[in-house]
Amino acid sequence: MDDKILLAHGSGGKLSHDLIESFLPELSNPMLDKLDDSAVFDLSGRLAFTTDSYTVNPIFFPGGDIGKLAVCGTVNDLSMSGARPLYLSLSFIIEEGLPVADLKKILVSIKNTAAEAGVKIITGDTKVVNRGSADRIFINISGIGVIPEGVDISAANARPGDKIIINGNIGDHGIAVLSQREGLEFKLPVPSDCAPLNGLVSEMLAASKKIRCLRDPTRGGLATTLNDFAEQSSFGIIIEEERIPVHRAVMAACELFGFDPLYIANEGKLAAVVAAEDAEVILAEMKRNKYGKDAVIIGEVVAGHPGQVVMKTTLGASRIVDMPVGELLPRIC
């Protein structure tokens, strides 16, 4: 195969066939190997279904790439409803001229991330567009999973007294992408936190079914997620600034550019609202998982100031944490 993607690779002819065949060594499984127009499978119970498109710039960044990001993002979206992710579709829109070596690197990343998450890619599509009609490569992934019996997770479920947990440092992904895009170097490197969280969520649910809300704070950051919880539940939220974990390099970058880490994107973090009586049990279980070892309770749901998020600052004051307006960092996922 040529060392760059050609328009002919999207023609539906032999080059298209060869390109698709080249994917199979990395993504092979019995359902995908049939190369039929659709995958056929049996499922029962309550299902969760999600879809998302990934256009991150640059496509390679510290701690990951667009392939890893696409799998993690879709797996995590399913997991935030309490579902056990099972199957993914995978669609590429590739710009003419993309180096085949880059595509291979992305495929290996997709393979490794899907294996870690325990999901199978069972169907997909590839299109090639004219040079200048896309930015190297875009990926669309859809996913389907099964929700265990007794699990009821929704932003509307938060109740006064519930505790709010975050599973580690916030803002790593957004700053990692920014640093790669702008050629910035920090004394302390900041890799993306991009990670599949379905294993962590499964362990949390095994510890307690009293998990009210789950959300991965991607675009818009933790601030947007907490505002969603407050708005949809019609209760207030109080968080404590000194409890919110932020990497020193991320905090330095935010101070340099005038950003607030509460609004910076994450790709391996979850915010959980859990019943107060089970908060410590859930927290202890999270800390046993590599993606939850830095988990901490950062606040609680309250009956006052309904629909608003208030932060107690390190200076002893309080401030309202609003939804962000506009796009702080474009093309981060």
Residue, then its C-alpha position, 0 to 999 in steps of 0.5 A: m500500500d502507498d505510504k499516504i492515503l489517496l482518494a482512490h482508497g475511498s473509491g470502493g475498489k481494490l485500494s479500498h478493499d486493501l485498506i479495509e483488509s489492513f485494519l483487520p490484523e489490529l481489530s480482528n474478531p469474529m463479528l468484524d471479520k465477516l465484513d458484512d454491512s452490519a453486525v448481528f448479535d444478541l442482547s437482553g436487558r436495559l441497553a445504553f447507546t451513545t455516539d460521538s465524533y472526535t476531531v482533536n487537534p493535534i491527533f497525537f498528544p502527550g498520553g494519547d492520540i485520537g484513536k485512544l481518545a475515541v475509544c475512551g470517550t465512547v466507553n466512558d459515556l456508556s459507563m456514566s449511565g452505569a452500563r457495561p460497554l460491549y460493542l463499538s462501531l468505528s468510522f474514519i473520515i480520512e483526508e487525502g495525504l494522511p501518512v499510512a504510518d499515522l493511520k497504523k499508529i492510531l489503529v494500534s492505539i484503538k486496538n490496545t485501548a479496546a482490549e483494556a476496556g474489554v470491548k469489541i469493535i464489530t462494524g465500521d466505515t471508512k471515507v476518504v475526502n479531498r485534501g483540505s476537506a478535513d484535518r487529517i482524520f476524524i473518527n466517529i464511534s458509537g457504542i452499546g452496553v448493558i445496564p445491570e439490574g438495580v442501577d439507576i443513574s441520572a443527573a436528576n437523582a441528586r439529593p441534599g446530603d449526597k457527597i460529590i467525588i472526583n477520581g483525581n486531578i482535573g484539567d490534565h487533558g486540556i493542558a496536554v493538548l494545548s501544550q502539544r498544539e502550541g509547542l509548550e514545555f513544562k518542567l513537570p510534563v502533563p500527559s493527558d488523563c485519557a483512560p477507559l473508566n468502565g472498570l472503575v465504575s463497575e467496581m464502584l457499583a459492586a461496592s454500592k448501588k447508591i450512586r445517584c449521578l455519574r458524569d465524565p467532565t470533558r468539554g466545559g470541565l468539572a464546572t459544567t458537570l456540577n452545574d448540570f447536576a444542580e440544574q437537573s436535580s433542582f438542588g444546590i451544590i457546595i464544593e471546597e476549593e482546597r479539596i479539588p486536586v489539580h496537578r502543579a503544572v496544570m495550575a501553573a499553565c492556568e495561571l499563565f494563560g488566565f484559565d480556571p482548571l474547573y473549566i478545563a477538559n478531562e478525558g479520564k475523570l468522573a464526577a460522582v454524586v453518592a449517598a452520604e452513608d455509602a460515600e466512604v465505602i465507595l471512595a475506598e473501593m475507588k482508591r483500589n483502582k489505578y484510575g481512582k487511587d487519587a479519588v477525593i470527596i470535594g463537596e455535597v448537595v444542599a437544599g439551598h441555592p437550587g440550581q447553583v454551584v457555590m465554591k468555598t475558596t481557600l481564602g474563606a470566601s464563597r463564589i458562584v461557579d457558573m457554566p462557561v460561556g464560549e469555547l475555552l479550548p477548541r478541538i480538544c476531543 
